Amino acid sequence: MLEKLREIEEKFNSLEERMQTPEVYTDPALYAKLAKEQKEIAPVVEAYRKYTKLKNDAEGALELMNDPDFK
C-alpha cells in the first residue's frame, strides 16, 4: 500500500513539473486536463505526506528516547 502511495506522489510531482513546461503552459486544454488530474490526487498526496512526516518524527523521538545521553 505504501508503494502505491509513493507512486501517486511521484505522479503528482510529475504532473506539477509538466505543468510548468512552456509546451503545457501555452496549451490551455492540456493544462486544464493536467490540473484536474493533479487536483483529484492532491488529497491523497497531502495525507501521505502528513503520514510520512509524522512517522519520521516518531522515529526521531524514539531515537532520542533510546539515547543514553538524553536519559
N, CA, C and O atoms as a Maestro MAE file, in Angstrom:
{
 s_m_m2io_version
 :::
 2.0.0
}

f_m_ct {
 s_m_title
 :::
 protein
 m_atom[284] {
  # First column is atom index #
  i_m_mmod_type
  r_m_x_coord
  r_m_y_coord
  r_m_z_coord
  i_m_residue_number
  s_m_chain_name
  s_m_pdb_residue_name
  s_m_pdb_atom_name
  i_m_atomic_number
  :::
  1 25 0.819 -1.186 0.000 1 A "MET " " N  " 7
  2 3 0.000 0.000 0.000 1 A "MET " " CA " 6
  3 2 0.870 1.261 0.000 1 A "MET " " C  " 6
  4 15 0.588 2.207 -0.735 1 A "MET " " O  " 8
  5 25 1.925 1.278 0.819 2 A "LEU " " N  " 7
  6 3 2.791 2.456 0.843 2 A "LEU " " CA " 6
  7 2 3.479 2.669 -0.496 2 A "LEU " " C  " 6
  8 15 3.725 3.806 -0.899 2 A "LEU " " O  " 8
  9 25 3.788 1.581 -1.185 3 A "GLU " " N  " 7
  10 3 4.414 1.700 -2.506 3 A "GLU " " CA " 6
  11 2 3.450 2.393 -3.477 3 A "GLU " " C  " 6
  12 15 3.861 3.244 -4.265 3 A "GLU " " O  " 8
  13 25 2.193 2.027 -3.415 4 A "LYS " " N  " 7
  14 3 1.180 2.648 -4.275 4 A "LYS " " CA " 6
  15 2 1.063 4.145 -3.964 4 A "LYS " " C  " 6
  16 15 0.924 4.965 -4.872 4 A "LYS " " O  " 8
  17 25 1.122 4.494 -2.673 5 A "LEU " " N  " 7
  18 3 1.054 5.904 -2.294 5 A "LEU " " CA " 6
  19 2 2.276 6.664 -2.789 5 A "LEU " " C  " 6
  20 15 2.164 7.814 -3.212 5 A "LEU " " O  " 8
  21 25 3.449 6.023 -2.738 6 A "ARG " " N  " 7
  22 3 4.664 6.663 -3.277 6 A "ARG " " CA " 6
  23 2 4.512 6.916 -4.772 6 A "ARG " " C  " 6
  24 15 4.922 7.960 -5.279 6 A "ARG " " O  " 8
  25 25 3.923 5.954 -5.471 7 A "GLU " " N  " 7
  26 3 3.713 6.112 -6.920 7 A "GLU " " CA " 6
  27 2 2.760 7.273 -7.201 7 A "GLU " " C  " 6
  28 15 2.975 8.041 -8.138 7 A "GLU " " O  " 8
  29 25 1.730 7.398 -6.405 8 A "ILE " " N  " 7
  30 3 0.779 8.502 -6.586 8 A "ILE " " CA " 6
  31 2 1.480 9.834 -6.331 8 A "ILE " " C  " 6
  32 15 1.247 10.808 -7.046 8 A "ILE " " O  " 8
  33 25 2.339 9.876 -5.312 9 A "GLU " " N  " 7
  34 3 3.078 11.114 -5.037 9 A "GLU " " CA " 6
  35 2 4.025 11.447 -6.193 9 A "GLU " " C  " 6
  36 15 4.157 12.610 -6.574 9 A "GLU " " O  " 8
  37 25 4.679 10.434 -6.746 10 A "GLU " " N  " 7
  38 3 5.561 10.657 -7.894 10 A "GLU " " CA " 6
  39 2 4.770 11.181 -9.091 10 A "GLU " " C  " 6
  40 15 5.230 12.071 -9.806 10 A "GLU " " O  " 8
  41 25 3.583 10.626 -9.301 11 A "LYS " " N  " 7
  42 3 2.728 11.095 -10.399 11 A "LYS " " CA " 6
  43 2 2.335 12.552 -10.163 11 A "LYS " " C  " 6
  44 15 2.334 13.351 -11.099 11 A "LYS " " O  " 8
  45 25 2.002 12.900 -8.927 12 A "PHE " " N  " 7
  46 3 1.651 14.272 -8.574 12 A "PHE " " CA " 6
  47 2 2.810 15.210 -8.893 12 A "PHE " " C  " 6
  48 15 2.619 16.261 -9.504 12 A "PHE " " O  " 8
  49 25 4.007 14.824 -8.478 13 A "ASN " " N  " 7
  50 3 5.195 15.647 -8.740 13 A "ASN " " CA " 6
  51 2 5.470 15.759 -10.234 13 A "ASN " " C  " 6
  52 15 5.851 16.823 -10.722 13 A "ASN " " O  " 8
  53 25 5.278 14.667 -10.953 14 A "SER " " N  " 7
  54 3 5.485 14.674 -12.404 14 A "SER " " CA " 6
  55 2 4.499 15.623 -13.092 14 A "SER " " C  " 6
  56 15 4.873 16.383 -13.985 14 A "SER " " O  " 8
  57 25 3.254 15.565 -12.667 15 A "LEU " " N  " 7
  58 3 2.249 16.466 -13.234 15 A "LEU " " CA " 6
  59 2 2.623 17.918 -12.959 15 A "LEU " " C  " 6
  60 15 2.490 18.779 -13.829 15 A "LEU " " O  " 8
  61 25 3.088 18.180 -11.753 16 A "GLU " " N  " 7
  62 3 3.487 19.535 -11.382 16 A "GLU " " CA " 6
  63 2 4.621 20.033 -12.280 16 A "GLU " " C  " 6
  64 15 4.605 21.176 -12.737 16 A "GLU " " O  " 8
  65 25 5.593 19.172 -12.525 17 A "GLU " " N  " 7
  66 3 6.716 19.542 -13.399 17 A "GLU " " CA " 6
  67 2 6.245 19.778 -14.834 17 A "GLU " " C  " 6
  68 15 6.645 20.748 -15.478 17 A "GLU " " O  " 8
  69 25 5.396 18.882 -15.321 18 A "ARG " " N  " 7
  70 3 4.891 19.038 -16.702 18 A "ARG " " CA " 6
  71 2 4.102 20.322 -16.874 18 A "ARG " " C  " 6
  72 15 4.187 20.979 -17.912 18 A "ARG " " O  " 8
  73 25 3.334 20.680 -15.851 19 A "MET " " N  " 7
  74 3 2.502 21.878 -15.957 19 A "MET " " CA " 6
  75 2 3.339 23.153 -16.014 19 A "MET " " C  " 6
  76 15 2.836 24.203 -16.414 19 A "MET " " O  " 8
  77 25 4.594 23.076 -15.623 20 A "GLN " " N  " 7
  78 3 5.460 24.246 -15.644 20 A "GLN " " CA " 6
  79 2 6.245 24.380 -16.940 20 A "GLN " " C  " 6
  80 15 6.957 25.366 -17.130 20 A "GLN " " O  " 8
  81 25 6.125 23.406 -17.832 21 A "THR " " N  " 7
  82 3 6.843 23.492 -19.100 21 A "THR " " CA " 6
  83 2 6.103 24.420 -20.051 21 A "THR " " C  " 6
  84 15 4.877 24.517 -19.993 21 A "THR " " O  " 8
  85 25 6.833 25.100 -20.922 22 A "PRO " " N  " 7
  86 3 6.186 26.024 -21.874 22 A "PRO " " CA " 6
  87 2 5.173 25.334 -22.790 22 A "PRO " " C  " 6
  88 15 4.156 25.929 -23.148 22 A "PRO " " O  " 8
  89 25 5.442 24.084 -23.171 23 A "GLU " " N  " 7
  90 3 4.534 23.376 -24.078 23 A "GLU " " CA " 6
  91 2 3.161 23.190 -23.448 23 A "GLU " " C  " 6
  92 15 2.138 23.343 -24.116 23 A "GLU " " O  " 8
  93 25 3.142 22.865 -22.179 24 A "VAL " " N  " 7
  94 3 1.868 22.646 -21.487 24 A "VAL " " CA " 6
  95 2 1.257 23.972 -21.079 24 A "VAL " " C  " 6
  96 15 0.049 24.172 -21.203 24 A "VAL " " O  " 8
  97 25 2.082 24.867 -20.598 25 A "TYR " " N  " 7
  98 3 1.588 26.153 -20.107 25 A "TYR " " CA " 6
  99 2 0.887 26.948 -21.207 25 A "TYR " " C  " 6
  100 15 -0.055 27.692 -20.931 25 A "TYR " " O  " 8
  101 25 1.342 26.792 -22.451 26 A "THR " " N  " 7
  102 3 0.736 27.539 -23.560 26 A "THR " " CA " 6
  103 2 -0.442 26.812 -24.192 26 A "THR " " C  " 6
  104 15 -1.080 27.346 -25.100 26 A "THR " " O  " 8
  105 25 -0.739 25.613 -23.732 27 A "ASP " " N  " 7
  106 3 -1.881 24.845 -24.244 27 A "ASP " " CA " 6
  107 2 -2.942 24.771 -23.144 27 A "ASP " " C  " 6
  108 15 -2.869 23.908 -22.269 27 A "ASP " " O  " 8
  109 25 -3.927 25.672 -23.184 28 A "PRO " " N  " 7
  110 3 -4.918 25.736 -22.102 28 A "PRO " " CA " 6
  111 2 -5.679 24.426 -21.870 28 A "PRO " " C  " 6
  112 15 -5.970 24.074 -20.727 28 A "PRO " " O  " 8
  113 25 -5.994 23.718 -22.928 29 A "ALA " " N  " 7
  114 3 -6.746 22.468 -22.771 29 A "ALA " " CA " 6
  115 2 -5.905 21.414 -22.055 29 A "ALA " " C  " 6
  116 15 -6.388 20.743 -21.142 29 A "ALA " " O  " 8
  117 25 -4.662 21.271 -22.467 30 A "LEU " " N  " 7
  118 3 -3.782 20.296 -21.828 30 A "LEU " " CA " 6
  119 2 -3.500 20.692 -20.389 30 A "LEU " " C  " 6
  120 15 -3.502 19.846 -19.495 30 A "LEU " " O  " 8
  121 25 -3.260 21.976 -20.166 31 A "TYR " " N  " 7
  122 3 -3.002 22.458 -18.810 31 A "TYR " " CA " 6
  123 2 -4.204 22.162 -17.903 31 A "TYR " " C  " 6
  124 15 -4.032 21.707 -16.773 31 A "TYR " " O  " 8
  125 25 -5.402 22.419 -18.396 32 A "ALA " " N  " 7
  126 3 -6.614 22.169 -17.608 32 A "ALA " " CA " 6
  127 2 -6.763 20.682 -17.298 32 A "ALA " " C  " 6
  128 15 -7.155 20.312 -16.191 32 A "ALA " " O  " 8
  129 25 -6.455 19.842 -18.265 33 A "LYS " " N  " 7
  130 3 -6.552 18.388 -18.070 33 A "LYS " " CA " 6
  131 2 -5.578 17.932 -16.977 33 A "LYS " " C  " 6
  132 15 -5.952 17.167 -16.088 33 A "LYS " " O  " 8
  133 25 -4.343 18.400 -17.048 34 A "LEU " " N  " 7
  134 3 -3.338 18.011 -16.063 34 A "LEU " " CA " 6
  135 2 -3.667 18.589 -14.689 34 A "LEU " " C  " 6
  136 15 -3.467 17.925 -13.672 34 A "LEU " " O  " 8
  137 25 -4.165 19.813 -14.657 35 A "ALA " " N  " 7
  138 3 -4.535 20.441 -13.391 35 A "ALA " " CA " 6
  139 2 -5.681 19.678 -12.723 35 A "ALA " " C  " 6
  140 15 -5.695 19.508 -11.503 35 A "ALA " " O  " 8
  141 25 -6.630 19.225 -13.522 36 A "LYS " " N  " 7
  142 3 -7.752 18.453 -12.982 36 A "LYS " " CA " 6
  143 2 -7.249 17.133 -12.406 36 A "LYS " " C  " 6
  144 15 -7.653 16.729 -11.315 36 A "LYS " " O  " 8
  145 25 -6.373 16.472 -13.137 37 A "GLU " " N  " 7
  146 3 -5.817 15.198 -12.673 37 A "GLU " " CA " 6
  147 2 -5.037 15.400 -11.371 37 A "GLU " " C  " 6
  148 15 -5.149 14.603 -10.440 37 A "GLU " " O  " 8
  149 25 -4.254 16.466 -11.321 38 A "GLN " " N  " 7
  150 3 -3.468 16.755 -10.122 38 A "GLN " " CA " 6
  151 2 -4.389 17.068 -8.940 38 A "GLN " " C  " 6
  152 15 -4.134 16.629 -7.819 38 A "GLN " " O  " 8
  153 25 -5.437 17.813 -9.187 39 A "LYS " " N  " 7
  154 3 -6.367 18.179 -8.127 39 A "LYS " " CA " 6
  155 2 -7.069 16.951 -7.552 39 A "LYS " " C  " 6
  156 15 -7.355 16.899 -6.355 39 A "LYS " " O  " 8
  157 25 -7.344 15.972 -8.394 40 A "GLU " " N  " 7
  158 3 -8.026 14.760 -7.939 40 A "GLU " " CA " 6
  159 2 -7.166 13.940 -6.986 40 A "GLU " " C  " 6
  160 15 -7.690 13.330 -6.055 40 A "GLU " " O  " 8
  161 25 -5.855 13.917 -7.204 41 A "ILE " " N  " 7
  162 3 -4.996 13.101 -6.350 41 A "ILE " " CA " 6
  163 2 -4.358 13.908 -5.211 41 A "ILE " " C  " 6
  164 15 -3.693 13.332 -4.349 41 A "ILE " " O  " 8
  165 25 -4.549 15.206 -5.199 42 A "ALA " " N  " 7
  166 3 -3.936 16.069 -4.180 42 A "ALA " " CA " 6
  167 2 -4.287 15.664 -2.744 42 A "ALA " " C  " 6
  168 15 -3.389 15.628 -1.903 42 A "ALA " " O  " 8
  169 25 -5.550 15.359 -2.425 43 A "PRO " " N  " 7
  170 3 -5.856 14.976 -1.038 43 A "PRO " " CA " 6
  171 2 -5.110 13.706 -0.585 43 A "PRO " " C  " 6
  172 15 -4.694 13.606 0.569 43 A "PRO " " O  " 8
  173 25 -4.949 12.763 -1.479 44 A "VAL " " N  " 7
  174 3 -4.221 11.534 -1.148 44 A "VAL " " CA " 6
  175 2 -2.753 11.846 -0.900 44 A "VAL " " C  " 6
  176 15 -2.156 11.337 0.047 44 A "VAL " " O  " 8
  177 25 -2.177 12.680 -1.749 45 A "VAL " " N  " 7
  178 3 -0.770 13.049 -1.613 45 A "VAL " " CA " 6
  179 2 -0.548 13.828 -0.315 45 A "VAL " " C  " 6
  180 15 0.432 13.587 0.390 45 A "VAL " " O  " 8
  181 25 -1.436 14.743 0.001 46 A "GLU " " N  " 7
  182 3 -1.302 15.508 1.240 46 A "GLU " " CA " 6
  183 2 -1.361 14.598 2.461 46 A "GLU " " C  " 6
  184 15 -0.573 14.754 3.394 46 A "GLU " " O  " 8
  185 25 -2.293 13.648 2.456 47 A "ALA " " N  " 7
  186 3 -2.409 12.714 3.580 47 A "ALA " " CA " 6
  187 2 -1.172 11.835 3.673 47 A "ALA " " C  " 6
  188 15 -0.686 11.577 4.774 47 A "ALA " " O  " 8
  189 25 -0.658 11.372 2.549 48 A "TYR " " N  " 7
  190 3 0.547 10.543 2.550 48 A "TYR " " CA " 6
  191 2 1.749 11.327 3.073 48 A "TYR " " C  " 6
  192 15 2.543 10.803 3.854 48 A "TYR " " O  " 8
  193 25 1.879 12.556 2.650 49 A "ARG " " N  " 7
  194 3 2.998 13.387 3.119 49 A "ARG " " CA " 6
  195 2 2.886 13.651 4.622 49 A "ARG " " C  " 6
  196 15 3.889 13.641 5.334 49 A "ARG " " O  " 8
  197 25 1.675 13.883 5.092 50 A "LYS " " N  " 7
  198 3 1.475 14.102 6.529 50 A "LYS " " CA " 6
  199 2 1.832 12.828 7.302 50 A "LYS " " C  " 6
  200 15 2.503 12.891 8.333 50 A "LYS " " O  " 8
  201 25 1.387 11.681 6.806 51 A "TYR " " N  " 7
  202 3 1.710 10.399 7.435 51 A "TYR " " CA " 6
  203 2 3.224 10.190 7.480 51 A "TYR " " C  " 6
  204 15 3.766 9.808 8.517 51 A "TYR " " O  " 8
  205 25 3.903 10.436 6.368 52 A "THR " " N  " 7
  206 3 5.348 10.244 6.291 52 A "THR " " CA " 6
  207 2 6.068 11.156 7.283 52 A "THR " " C  " 6
  208 15 7.006 10.722 7.952 52 A "THR " " O  " 8
  209 25 5.641 12.403 7.383 53 A "LYS " " N  " 7
  210 3 6.267 13.339 8.314 53 A "LYS " " CA " 6
  211 2 6.071 12.879 9.756 53 A "LYS " " C  " 6
  212 15 7.014 12.889 10.547 53 A "LYS " " O  " 8
  213 25 4.859 12.480 10.093 54 A "LEU " " N  " 7
  214 3 4.594 12.028 11.453 54 A "LEU " " CA " 6
  215 2 5.379 10.761 11.781 54 A "LEU " " C  " 6
  216 15 5.881 10.610 12.895 54 A "LEU " " O  " 8
  217 25 5.483 9.865 10.829 55 A "LYS " " N  " 7
  218 3 6.241 8.631 11.033 55 A "LYS " " CA " 6
  219 2 7.712 8.956 11.282 55 A "LYS " " C  " 6
  220 15 8.332 8.400 12.189 55 A "LYS " " O  " 8
  221 25 8.261 9.852 10.480 56 A "ASN " " N  " 7
  222 3 9.666 10.248 10.657 56 A "ASN " " CA " 6
  223 2 9.875 10.954 11.997 56 A "ASN " " C  " 6
  224 15 10.881 10.729 12.669 56 A "ASN " " O  " 8
  225 25 8.931 11.798 12.379 57 A "ASP " " N  " 7
  226 3 9.031 12.484 13.667 57 A "ASP " " CA " 6
  227 2 9.003 11.479 14.820 57 A "ASP " " C  " 6
  228 15 9.765 11.605 15.779 57 A "ASP " " O  " 8
  229 25 8.125 10.487 14.721 58 A "ALA " " N  " 7
  230 3 8.026 9.471 15.770 58 A "ALA " " CA " 6
  231 2 9.305 8.648 15.851 58 A "ALA " " C  " 6
  232 15 9.773 8.337 16.946 58 A "ALA " " O  " 8
  233 25 9.870 8.296 14.710 59 A "GLU " " N  " 7
  234 3 11.120 7.534 14.703 59 A "GLU " " CA " 6
  235 2 12.248 8.357 15.323 59 A "GLU " " C  " 6
  236 15 13.069 7.821 16.067 59 A "GLU " " O  " 8
  237 25 12.291 9.637 15.023 60 A "GLY " " N  " 7
  238 3 13.301 10.512 15.608 60 A "GLY " " CA " 6
  239 2 13.138 10.627 17.112 60 A "GLY " " C  " 6
  240 15 14.124 10.629 17.849 60 A "GLY " " O  " 8
  241 25 11.905 10.722 17.567 61 A "ALA " " N  " 7
  242 3 11.644 10.808 19.004 61 A "ALA " " CA " 6
  243 2 12.073 9.526 19.710 61 A "ALA " " C  " 6
  244 15 12.635 9.573 20.804 61 A "ALA " " O  " 8
  245 25 11.806 8.383 19.082 62 A "LEU " " N  " 7
  246 3 12.229 7.107 19.674 62 A "LEU " " CA " 6
  247 2 13.747 7.019 19.767 62 A "LEU " " C  " 6
  248 15 14.282 6.512 20.753 62 A "LEU " " O  " 8
  249 25 14.428 7.502 18.764 63 A "GLU " " N  " 7
  250 3 15.888 7.504 18.804 63 A "GLU " " CA " 6
  251 2 16.393 8.348 19.969 63 A "GLU " " C  " 6
  252 15 17.322 7.950 20.672 63 A "GLU " " O  " 8
  253 25 15.787 9.498 20.171 64 A "LEU " " N  " 7
  254 3 16.185 10.349 21.292 64 A "LEU " " CA " 6
  255 2 15.887 9.692 22.639 64 A "LEU " " C  " 6
  256 15 16.675 9.809 23.577 64 A "LEU " " O  " 8
  257 25 14.764 9.011 22.730 65 A "MET " " N  " 7
  258 3 14.405 8.346 23.979 65 A "MET " " CA " 6
  259 2 15.392 7.216 24.306 65 A "MET " " C  " 6
  260 15 15.650 6.928 25.475 65 A "MET " " O  " 8
  261 25 15.927 6.593 23.282 66 A "ASN " " N  " 7
  262 3 16.864 5.475 23.483 66 A "ASN " " CA " 6
  263 2 18.309 5.933 23.605 66 A "ASN " " C  " 6
  264 15 19.196 5.118 23.859 66 A "ASN " " O  " 8
  265 25 18.553 7.206 23.431 67 A "ASP " " N  " 7
  266 3 19.897 7.744 23.539 67 A "ASP " " CA " 6
  267 2 20.253 7.920 25.021 67 A "ASP " " C  " 6
  268 15 19.570 8.662 25.727 67 A "ASP " " O  " 8
  269 25 21.306 7.253 25.505 68 A "PRO " " N  " 7
  270 3 21.635 7.343 26.937 68 A "PRO " " CA " 6
  271 2 21.990 8.765 27.381 68 A "PRO " " C  " 6
  272 15 21.830 9.088 28.558 68 A "PRO " " O  " 8
  273 25 22.458 9.607 26.488 69 A "ASP " " N  " 7
  274 3 22.798 10.973 26.855 69 A "ASP " " CA " 6
  275 2 21.568 11.827 27.199 69 A "ASP " " C  " 6
  276 15 21.683 12.837 27.894 69 A "ASP " " O  " 8
  277 25 20.411 11.419 26.715 70 A "PHE " " N  " 7
  278 3 19.183 12.182 26.972 70 A "PHE " " CA " 6
  279 2 18.390 11.639 28.139 70 A "PHE " " C  " 6
  280 15 17.357 12.209 28.491 70 A "PHE " " O  " 8
  281 25 18.834 10.568 28.744 71 A "LYS " " N  " 7
  282 3 18.069 9.983 29.859 71 A "LYS " " CA " 6
  283 2 18.361 10.674 31.151 71 A "LYS " " C  " 6
  284 15 17.804 10.309 32.186 71 A "LYS " " O  " 8
  :::
 }
 m_bond[283] {
  # First column is bond index #
  i_m_from
  i_m_to
  i_m_order
  :::
  1 1 2 1
  2 2 3 1
  3 3 4 2
  4 3 5 1
  5 5 6 1
  6 6 7 1
  7 7 8 2
  8 7 9 1
  9 9 10 1
  10 10 11 1
  11 11 12 2
  12 11 13 1
  13 13 14 1
  14 14 15 1
  15 15 16 2
  16 15 17 1
  17 17 18 1
  18 18 19 1
  19 19 20 2
  20 19 21 1
  21 21 22 1
  22 22 23 1
  23 23 24 2
  24 23 25 1
  25 25 26 1
  26 26 27 1
  27 27 28 2
  28 27 29 1
  29 29 30 1
  30 30 31 1
  31 31 32 2
  32 31 33 1
  33 33 34 1
  34 34 35 1
  35 35 36 2
  36 35 37 1
  37 37 38 1
  38 38 39 1
  39 39 40 2
  40 39 41 1
  41 41 42 1
  42 42 43 1
  43 43 44 2
  44 43 45 1
  45 45 46 1
  46 46 47 1
  47 47 48 2
  48 47 49 1
  49 49 50 1
  50 50 51 1
  51 51 52 2
  52 51 53 1
  53 53 54 1
  54 54 55 1
  55 55 56 2
  56 55 57 1
  57 57 58 1
  58 58 59 1
  59 59 60 2
  60 59 61 1
  61 61 62 1
  62 62 63 1
  63 63 64 2
  64 63 65 1
  65 65 66 1
  66 66 67 1
  67 67 68 2
  68 67 69 1
  69 69 70 1
  70 70 71 1
  71 71 72 2
  72 71 73 1
  73 73 74 1
  74 74 75 1
  75 75 76 2
  76 75 77 1
  77 77 78 1
  78 78 79 1
  79 79 80 2
  80 79 81 1
  81 81 82 1
  82 82 83 1
  83 83 84 2
  84 83 85 1
  85 85 86 1
  86 86 87 1
  87 87 88 2
  88 87 89 1
  89 89 90 1
  90 90 91 1
  91 91 92 2
  92 91 93 1
  93 93 94 1
  94 94 95 1
  95 95 96 2
  96 95 97 1
  97 97 98 1
  98 98 99 1
  99 99 100 2
  100 99 101 1
  101 101 102 1
  102 102 103 1
  103 103 104 2
  104 103 105 1
  105 105 106 1
  106 106 107 1
  107 107 108 2
  108 107 109 1
  109 109 110 1
  110 110 111 1
  111 111 112 2
  112 111 113 1
  113 113 114 1
  114 114 115 1
  115 115 116 2
  116 115 117 1
  117 117 118 1
  118 118 119 1
  119 119 120 2
  120 119 121 1
  121 121 122 1
  122 122 123 1
  123 123 124 2
  124 123 125 1
  125 125 126 1
  126 126 127 1
  127 127 128 2
  128 127 129 1
  129 129 130 1
  130 130 131 1
  131 131 132 2
  132 131 133 1
  133 133 134 1
  134 134 135 1
  135 135 136 2
  136 135 137 1
  137 137 138 1
  138 138 139 1
  139 139 140 2
  140 139 141 1
  141 141 142 1
  142 142 143 1
  143 143 144 2
  144 143 145 1
  145 145 146 1
  146 146 147 1
  147 147 148 2
  148 147 149 1
  149 149 150 1
  150 150 151 1
  151 151 152 2
  152 151 153 1
  153 153 154 1
  154 154 155 1
  155 155 156 2
  156 155 157 1
  157 157 158 1
  158 158 159 1
  159 159 160 2
  160 159 161 1
  161 161 162 1
  162 162 163 1
  163 163 164 2
  164 163 165 1
  165 165 166 1
  166 166 167 1
  167 167 168 2
  168 167 169 1
  169 169 170 1
  170 170 171 1
  171 171 172 2
  172 171 173 1
  173 173 174 1
  174 174 175 1
  175 175 176 2
  176 175 177 1
  177 177 178 1
  178 178 179 1
  179 179 180 2
  180 179 181 1
  181 181 182 1
  182 182 183 1
  183 183 184 2
  184 183 185 1
  185 185 186 1
  186 186 187 1
  187 187 188 2
  188 187 189 1
  189 189 190 1
  190 190 191 1
  191 191 192 2
  192 191 193 1
  193 193 194 1
  194 194 195 1
  195 195 196 2
  196 195 197 1
  197 197 198 1
  198 198 199 1
  199 199 200 2
  200 199 201 1
  201 201 202 1
  202 202 203 1
  203 203 204 2
  204 203 205 1
  205 205 206 1
  206 206 207 1
  207 207 208 2
  208 207 209 1
  209 209 210 1
  210 210 211 1
  211 211 212 2
  212 211 213 1
  213 213 214 1
  214 214 215 1
  215 215 216 2
  216 215 217 1
  217 217 218 1
  218 218 219 1
  219 219 220 2
  220 219 221 1
  221 221 222 1
  222 222 223 1
  223 223 224 2
  224 223 225 1
  225 225 226 1
  226 226 227 1
  227 227 228 2
  228 227 229 1
  229 229 230 1
  230 230 231 1
  231 231 232 2
  232 231 233 1
  233 233 234 1
  234 234 235 1
  235 235 236 2
  236 235 237 1
  237 237 238 1
  238 238 239 1
  239 239 240 2
  240 239 241 1
  241 241 242 1
  242 242 243 1
  243 243 244 2
  244 243 245 1
  245 245 246 1
  246 246 247 1
  247 247 248 2
  248 247 249 1
  249 249 250 1
  250 250 251 1
  251 251 252 2
  252 251 253 1
  253 253 254 1
  254 254 255 1
  255 255 256 2
  256 255 257 1
  257 257 258 1
  258 258 259 1
  259 259 260 2
  260 259 261 1
  261 261 262 1
  262 262 263 1
  263 263 264 2
  264 263 265 1
  265 265 266 1
  266 266 267 1
  267 267 268 2
  268 267 269 1
  269 269 270 1
  270 270 271 1
  271 271 272 2
  272 271 273 1
  273 273 274 1
  274 274 275 1
  275 275 276 2
  276 275 277 1
  277 277 278 1
  278 278 279 1
  279 279 280 2
  280 279 281 1
  281 281 282 1
  282 282 283 1
  283 283 284 2
  :::
 }
}
